[in-house]
C-alpha cells in the first residue's frame, strides 16, 4: 500500500510540474499556433525527380488512391526511356498499406528509398540514369512478381474505363 501511495504522489507531482511550468513540452508556441491556424503544410508524398513514372505504384494500390498524371514536358531518364507521367497520391483514399512504396522499383529492385510513400518521402537524391544502368542482382521469381505490377498498364486503363 505504501508503494501505491508513493507512485500516486510522484505522478501527481510530475503532472503538476507539466501543467504549471510547461516542462516536457515537445513543441514550441510557434508550431502550436501553426497547427491551430491550419498553416502546417503537408509533406510531399512523391519524390518527382527520381521517380521513373512506371505506374507500378498505381497498379499495386488496392484502394485506387494513386493516379498517374501527365507531365507538362516529358523527361528523358536515359536513352530509350522517357518519363511522361508522375503519380499523385490521394491521402483521403490511402489506407497506408505501403504497397506503393514496396513496389516502387527503386526500393524493390535497388534497395534505395522508394519515390512514393504515404507518410513522407523526405529528400531522395538519386541519379536515375546511373541507377538504371547499374546491374541488379535479384532472383528471377522476384523480378517476375514485381514486373507484373510495373509493366501491366491494363490495370490503370481498366480503372480509367470504369470512370
N, C-alpha and C positions, 0 to 999 in steps of 0.2 A: 504494500500500500504506500509505503514511504517513497518508493521509486516512481510510482504513478504520480504522486504529488509533485515530485521534482521535475518530471517530464512536463507536467502541466504548467508549472511556474516558468520553466525555461522556454517553452513555446509561447507563453503569454508575453514574456519579456522580449523575445525575438520579434514577434509580430508588432508589439508596441513600438519598438525601435523603427521598424519598417514604416509604420503608419505615421509616426510623429516626426521622424528625422529623415525620411525618404532614403534610408540606407538600402542597399542591394538593388537599386534601380538599374535596369539594363538599358533603358532608353533615355535619351535626353529630352528636354522640353521641346526643342525644335522638331525632333522626329515625332513626338506625340502630337504636336499641333498639325504637322503634315498629315498624319494618319487621320485625325479628327476632321480635317478640312478636305480630305479626299485628294490631296496633292501628291500622293505616293504613286510614282509611275511604275507600271508592271515591267518586269524584265523581259528581254527578248526570248522567244521560245525557239527560234530558228537562227542558227548561225549561217547567214546567207552567203558569205564568201566561200567557205569550204564546202557547202552543200553542192552536190553534183546534179541535183534535180531529177533523180532517177524515179521517184514516185513510190519507192519501197515503203516508206512510212505511211503513205496514204493507202496503199494496198493492204498493209498489215493492220490498220486501225479498225477495231471491231465496232466502234460507235460512229464512224464516219466524221470524226472531229477534225480531220485534216483534209484540206482542199488544195489541189495543185493549181497555182495561179500563174498565168503567163508573165514573163519578164518584159519590161519595156524594150530592152535590147538583148538579144541572145549573147551569151558569154562563152567563148571558146576555152574549154578547160585544157585540152591537148589536141593534137592533130587527130581529126576524125571524131572528136567528141565535143558537142556543144550543149550547153545548158540553156533550155528555153523556158523552163518552169521552176517555180520555187514553192515549197509547202507553206501553208498558213494554218496555224493551229487554232481551232475554236475552243477556248477554255471552258465554255459552258457545256459542251458535249463531252469533253475529255473525262475519262474515268481513271486516269493515271495508271494504266496498265503497263506503260513503258514499252509496248510493242514497237512503237515508232522509233524509239531510241535503240532498242535491241536489234532492229532490222536495218538500221542505218548502216550502209556498207563501210563507212569509216570506222564504226565501232565493231560491227560484226566480222569484218574481214581483216582490218588493220589494227584493231585494238586501240585506236585513237578515240578521243572524245567524240561522241555522236553529234551530228549537226542539228538534231532536233531533240528537245527534252521538255516534257510538260511543265517542269518547275522552272528551270533556268539552264541555258547552255553556257553561260559565262562567256569568256572570250576564247574562241577557238581560232588559233592562228596556224594554219597549215598551208603548205604549197601543194595544192591538189594535183597539179601536173606531175610533180615528182612522186607523190604518193601513189598515183595511178600507174606509174611506170615501174614502181618497185615490185619485185616478185612477192607473191603471197604464199605462205606455207600454211595450207589449211586442207582438211580432208575433203575428198570428193563428195561425200554424202552431206557434209555441212554446206558446201557450196551449192549443191543441188537444192537443198532445203531453202536456203536464203534466196537463191536466184529465182525461185518461183514467185516470190513477192517483188523482187526488183524488176523482173522483166515482163511481168504479166499486166499489161495496161488494160486488159479486158475487164478487170475488176473496176477500175476507175470509169471506163466507158459505160459499163452496166449501171453504175450509180448515177452517172450523168443522164442516161436514157430514162431512168426511173423518175427523175425530177421533172 
